[in-house]
Amino acid sequence: MEGPIRKKARAGQAQELPETMVVRFSPATAEGEDAGPQLPPVDVPLSATTLQLERLLNELLEKDERVPFAFYVTEEKSEVVASLKDTVKDRNLSTETVLEINYEPLSLFKVHPMTRCTDSLPGHTDALLHVSFSPDGEQLASGGGDTTVRFWNVASRMPRHVCKGHRNHVLCTAWSPDGLRFASGDRNGELRLWDPATGAAVGKPLTGHRQWITSLAWEPQHANPACERLISGSKDGTARVWNVRTGRSEMTLTGHSDSIEAVRWGGEGLLYTASRDKTIMVWAVRDPLAVLAPDASEEDKRATPFKLIRVLKGHAHRINSIALSTDYLNRTGAFDHTGKFFVSEEEKKKNNKQESEGMKEVKPEGAAKETQGGATKKAKKSAFDRDGAFAAAKARYETAKAQHARTHDASVPFERLVSCSDDLTLYMWHPTTDKKPVERLFGHQQPVSHISFSPDGRFLASASFDRKVKLWCGRTGKFLSTLHGHVGHVYWVCWAPDSRLLCSASKDSTLKVWSARDSRKPKQTLSGHFDEVYALDWSPNGELIASGGKDRVLKIWAE
């Protein structure tokens, strides 16, 4: 990828492009897959936007209902983000050129904008600082200044458990990818673990940090089926990796000279710690099973489990937040948008074939099991379910990674990192291969408070104290649009699971729902909070948004 940081100005390459091009659409398929219908070449204006290409393709495919698509210029594996002209402007094209464009359907389910508050859930006696849905979407957790963690039943909107034990503000929380544990960190530097099913504390508090905990992240399920390790970042300038089974810190990661503001556990075997000292440290994670392997050498057994491999520098001020293009996959693990274990298309075809041949239905290992009453029983703590969840999480991650490889050049890695700062900028990094930023994203006029990749990694949203949300291409960092509407600082942004809508939370007491493809104005303004909104999450099935803030009320929003 050529960002403005890497590339030098290329003078003398300006050229006149034709106004129209002959385009041939073909599906982006893996080797051996059915290529689908053969479509005739068509004349397309070079000024065509993605929405116009989408409308044309739906007509060619004779779709009864409009299907959203992503488009890629085949030769360069470059995604058409804004318009066709922007994508091919550096190519030597003529009216005789046939431009090959691959297309792929986006999410097969569609999330609709939220329009109303269905429930206001009291209980907290101080500001809500964090809300999050469980990976399967069945539970909701909240934490805040009243020192409690609360679990809520999503279906009934009723409180399930009030968990007490913290002695200071609960500043950050995180669900384990299997949904069986919940972690919370407080202003005293204590980390606590909870069983969401019972509300009981799991083990003793995890202590070691000298100042408050700022961020938490679990090891992805596809990397370790046990879901027993997480990382905490602290104002004391250290990060600690914990084994929740033993209740001990496996390692303390040092090197930062100021508070750690954000941590991430990536999907490619890397840890990330971002600090007020303006740097991001990248740590290689050693496979814990390697030590137990029969052929493990003494050197392998003595090797450090977490090794600093590079330090990312570029920001001129404190780093506030970081985001990975794999965040959503890592967070939700084995679960798809229905709350069930992911099943690949190949597995579905195999099962359908067996059913059509009259064979006994074969369910994917670890899938939901039927009880005698016909109700589904979700994965619990049995070894069989854990193995099945691991297989589903791994298949889900590898499927997304393979899809990325089919449509993108190797220069755009699957896992990309973006950081935002008080210096008003964002930086995009390829941390698996390089310590230099590949793109500097600028345009905000106040500190950038939060950033988030869309679940499919195609978009990036940034929230700023300048009262604006900006959209960027999640693959290249190219600026796409500015979302105007808030009249106060924007604290948080989150995405719908179909990657088409996003929601922002603001000091102005409102939430705003936006379309990633039509940013002229908000799709919906959600009013109802009486003060600043700090916390926000969108349910994995796309049906609900949860929010909380200074007014101490947890609100649920629906279509």
N, C-alpha and C positions, 0 to 999 in steps of 0.2 A: 504494500500500500504506500502511496506517496502522499504524505501529509506535508503541510507547509514547513514543518520542522526539518523533514528529511530532504525534501526536493529543492533544488535550485530553480530559479525562474527560467523557464524555457522560452527564450525570445525567438521570434521569427517563425513560430509554428502556427500562427493564426491562419485559418483557412475558411473559405466559404463552404458551408454545408448546404446540401439540398433541402428544400422545404418539406419534401415528403420522401419516404423510403419504402421499399418493398420489404415487408416483414413476414417471416414464416414462424408461426408459433408451434412449439412442441413441448410435451410435458417433461419435467425434470425427473427422470426415473433412474433407478439403480440398474446395474447390468443384469439382464435376464428378466426384468419386469416388462409387463405389457406396456407398450408405448402409447396406447390409446388411439383415438381417431386421428387420421391424417387430415390436417387442415390446409386449405389452399393459401398461397401467398396473398397478402393484401397490402394495399397502399395505406400508409399510416403517416400523418403529419409528425415531423420531428418534435414539434412542440407538445405532443400528446403527454398527458400526465398519467400517473399510475391508475387513477380512477377512470380515465378515458380508455386506457388499455384494458382495464378490467371489464368495462361495459362492452367493448368490442369483442373480447374473448367470450363473454357470456352469450353474446349473440351468435358467434360462430359455433359454439358448442351447443346452442339451442337449449340453454338452461331455463327451466320454468321459473326458478327462484335465483336471484342473483347470488353468485358465489364469489367470495373475495379471493384474490390471487396475489402472489408475489411474482415479479418478473426479473429475469436475469439475462443479460446479453451473453450468449453462449461462449463466444471466443474468449472474452476476458473474465468470465464468471463474475461480472459486475452487476449488482442489483440496481434496478431502476427505482430510485428513491423518490425523486421529485418529478423529473420529466425525462423523456427519451433523449432529448438533445443534451441535457446535462451529463448523461451517462456516456455518450459517444462523441462528445465534442473534440476529443483529442485523436480521433481516428480519421484516416483518409478515406472518405466515403464518396461515392458517386451515385447517380440515379440508377446505375446498373447493378449496384450492390444489393444482394439479398441479405438482410440482417436476420440472423437466427436468434430467436428469443425463447428461452426456456421459461415455463411457468409451473408453479406448484400451488395447490390450494392452501389457504391458511387454515387456522383452527376450524375443525368441522362442527363446532358448536358456537353459538353466538350469545354474547352477553349483552343485555339491554341496559340502558342508563337507569340509575336509581332516580326515583322521583319523590319519595316521601319517607318520613321517619315512621317506622312501624312500632318501635318500642324505645322508651327511655328507661334505662335500668339504673335505679339509685343503689347506693350501698357504700361506695367510696366516700370518705370524709375529707379527702384532700384531692388535689389535681391528679387526673389520670395521665401517666407519662408513657404508657405502652399498652397496646392492644394487639392481639394476634390470634388468628384462627389456627386450629390444629391442622396437620398435614392432610388429614382426611376430611376436614371441614365440619366435623360433628361437634367440636367444642370450641369455645372462645375463652381466652385468658386475658386478664387485665392486671396491671400493677401500677402503683402510684405513690404519692407522697404520704399516704396514711399508713405505710409500711406493710400493707397486705397484698397478697396475690389472690385473685378471685377467679374461679372457674365457672363458666356459664354453659348451660345446655342450649345449643343453637336452635334446636327444633321447638322447645317449649319457651325459650327466652327466660328460663328460671335460673336462679343461682344454684350451683351445685355444691361448691365448697368455698369457704373463706379460710385462707391459709395464713396463719400468723407465726411469726418467728423472727422476721427482720426487725431490727431496732432503729432503722433509718429509712429514708426514701428508697423505694424500689426504682432503680434507674434504667434497668435493661432486663429483658426476658428473652427466652428462646425455647421453642419446642424441639425435642429430638426428632429426627426425620421419621422414626417409626411411630411417633405420637405417644410413646409409653412413658416418657419423662418430660419434665418441664424444669428449666433452670431460670433462676432470678438472681440478679446482683444488686447490691445496695450501696448506699453512700458511706457505709462503714468499711467497705472492702470485703464484705462477706458474700459468699456464693452459696445459694441453697438449692436443693433439688426436691422436686415434689412428684408424687404419683397422681396424675390427673384423675384416675379412676376413683380414688378414695380421698384425695386431698391431703394425705399424710405426707409428712416430711420423709425423704429417703436419705437415711444416714445422718451424720452430723454435718454442720455447716463446713464448707470448704474455706479454710482461712489461709492467709499468706500474704495477700495484698495489704499494703500499708495505707493506701488511700482508696477512694471510691472506685467501683467497677463501672466502666463506661460502655463496654460492648461484649457480646457473647456470640459464639458461633460453634455449631456442632460439626463433627466429622461427617461427611456425606455417607448415606447408607450404601451407595454402590461401591464405596471404598472399604467399608468395614461393616459386616452384617450385624455386629454386636451393638452398634450405636452407643458406645460407652465412653467416647472421648469428646471433650469440648475445650475450646480456648476462651480465655477471658482476658480482656485488656483493661488496664487501670491507669488512673491518674498518677500512680507512682512511677510510670515510665516502663513498666514491665508487662509482659503477657505470660500467662501460665497455661500449660496444657494439663488438663485433669483427666484422670480415669475415674469415672463415676462408680465403677464396680468396686474398686479398692478405696475410693475416697481420698486418693492421694494425688499430689501434683507430680506428673511425670517429668516435667522440665519447666524451668523458668527462662523465658526468652528475654535477653537483655541487649542493650546497645542503643536504645533511644535515649535522648537527653532531655526529653520532656514528656508530658502526658500522652498516653496512647488513646486516640479518639475513636478508632474503629478497627475491628478485626474481621477477617474472613477466612473460612476453610474452603479452599477451592476444590474443584472436581478433578483436577489433573495432578494431585499430589503435592500441592503447594499451600502454605499458610501465608497470610498477609497481615502485617501490622502497620497502621498509619498513625502518625503522631503530630503533635503540635510543633515538633522540631522540623517540620516541613518535608520529612522523608517517609518513604514506605519501605519496609523491610520484607523481603521475600525469603521464605524458609522452605526447604525441601523436607517433605515428610517421608520417613522411612517406613516401609511396610512392617507392621508389628509381627506379622506371621513369618517374616524372613528369618528372624532370630530362632524360631522354633523349627525351621526346616531341617531335615536330617543331614543335609549336605552343607549346613551353615558353617562357615569358617570362623575361627577365633576372631579374626578381624571384623567379620560381619557382626559378631556378638558384642564386640566392644564399640562399634560405630555409634555415634550420637544419633538419636532418633529424629532430631530436628536440626537441620544445618542451614545456616545463613548462606544464601547463594548470591544474592545481589541486593543493592540498596538503590531505590529509585528516587532520583532528585530532579527537581524542576520548579516546584512551587516556591513562591517568594514569601508565603505566610503560612500559618497553621492549616493543616488539613482537617476538614470537618467530617467527611464521609467518603467511603469507597464503595464501589459496586462491581460485581462480576457478571458477565453475560450468562454464567451458569447458576446464578443465585437461586432462581425459581426451581430449577431441577434439583439442586442440592437441598433446598428447604423441604420440598414435598416428597422426595424419595421415590418410593414404590407406587404412590397413589396418583391416579389420573384425576380428571376433573369430576368424576362421578363418586369419588371417595373409595373406589375399589382399586385393587392392584392392577397396574398397567399390563396390558396384553398386546404384544406386537401384532402387526397386520399378518405376518407369516403364521403366527400361532392361531389367529382368528380363522384364517383360511384353512389351516389344518383341521381345526375343530369342526368347522362348517362341513368340510369334506367328509369327515368321519360320521357326522350326524346324518348327512344326506345318504350315506351308504348304510345307514341303519345300525351303526356301531354305537356302543355305549359312549356317552359324552365323556370326553377327556378334558378336565379343567387344568389350566396352567398351575404348576406347583405354587402353593401359597395363596391361590385365589380364595375368595370368600366361600365358605362352606354353608350348605343348606342345613338348617335344623329341621326337626320333624314337623314343626309348624309352618315351614316354608320361609321363615325369616332368615335373612343373611346374618351370618356371624362373622364379624371382622377379625382380622389377624390379632391374636393375643400373644402371650409370652411363650408359647410352645416352640420347641426347636424347629418343628416342621414349618410353622408359620414364619419364623425368622428366616429360615433358609429360602422360603418362597418369596418373602419380601425382598431379600437380598438379590435374588434372581430377577425379580420384576424391576427393582431399582436399577440394576446394572443394564438390563435390556432397554429400559426407558432412556437412560443416559446415552448408551451406545447408539440407539436409534436416532436420537437428536444429533449426535455428533456425526453420524454417517450422512444424514440429510444435509448438514452444513457443508460437509466435504464435497457433496455432489454439485452444489450450486455456488461454491466460493473457491477462489484461488487459494493456494496453500499459504500465501502471504497474510491471509486473514485467519488467525487461529480461532479455534472454537471458543476457548476461554480468553476473554479480554477483560482488562481492568480499567476502570475510570475512577479518578479521584477529583474531589472538589475542595475549594479552599476559600479562606478569607481574602485571598489575593484577587478574587472576582473571576477566577478561571477554573476550567476543568482540564485535566490531562487524560489522554487515552494511552494505555500501555499494552504491550505484548509481553507480559512478565515471564512467560515460559521460555522465551528466547532472547530477550534484550532488556537492558537496563535503561535505555533511552526512551523518552516519550515519542510516540509516533504521530501525535496530533495535540495541538493546543486549542482548546475550545473556549472562545471568549465572546463576550457580548453582554453579560450581566454587569450591572452597575453598582451592586452591593454584594456582600459576602454570599457565597453559594452554600446553602444549609444542608441540602440533601439531594441525592441522585439515585436513580433506579432504572435498571434495564427492564424492558418488556420481557415477559416470560419466554418469547421466542428469540430474544436477543437482537431483534431488528431495529428497535428504537431505544433511545435513552432519554429520560426526562430529568431535568434539573430544576430545583426549587431555590428561590433566592429571597433575600431580604429586600430586593428591589421591587417586590410584589408581583413578580412575573414567574411563569414556568416556561422553560424553553425545551424544544424537542430537537434531538440530534439523531443522525443515522447511527445506529448501534454497531455497525460494521466498520465505518470509516471515520466517524466523528463529525461528518459534515452537518452544518447547521440546517435545520428544516423550517422551524417556525417559532414564533413567540406567542404564548397564550396570555392574553390580557383579560383582566376581570377582577382580580383581587385588589382590595384597597388597603391591605396590611401585609406584613411579612408572610411569606409562604414557608411553612416549616417542613412539610412532608409531602411526598408524592408516592402513590402506589398504582399498580396496573391491574386491570381485569385479567383473568387467566387466558382470555382469547387474544390478548395483546392489541385489541382495537380501541379500548377505552382506558383512560387513566383518571385518577382522582387526586385532588390537591387539598391540603388542609392549611388554614391560615389564621393569623392573628386577628383577622376581621370577623371571626366566629363562624365562618361559612366553610362548606366544602363545595368544590366545583368539579363536575364531571365533564371531561373533554374527549373528543374524538381525535385519535392520532392522525387521521387522514383529512379531517376538516377542522382546522383550528381557528376558524374565523371568530367564533364565540363559543362559550360553554354550552354543552348539550343540556346541562341542568345546574342550577345553583341550589344547594341543599342548606336551608336555614333552619335553625332550631336550637343550636347551642347559644348560650348566653355570654360566652367569653371565648378566649383564645382556644383553638383546637390544636393539640400537640400530637395526638396519636391517631393512626389510621391503618386499616387493613381491609383487603378485599377477599371474600371467601373463595376457596379453591373451586367451588362450583359456579362462581360468578353471580350468585343470586343475592348476596348481601354485602353491605359495607358496614364496618364497625368503626366508631370514632369516639374519642374522648379528649378531655382537656381540662382547662382551669375551672369549669363549672361543676366538675366532679361527677358528671353523669355520663354513663356509657350509652351511646345511641346506636340503634340498628336501623339501617336504611335499606329499602327494597324498591323494586320496580313499581 
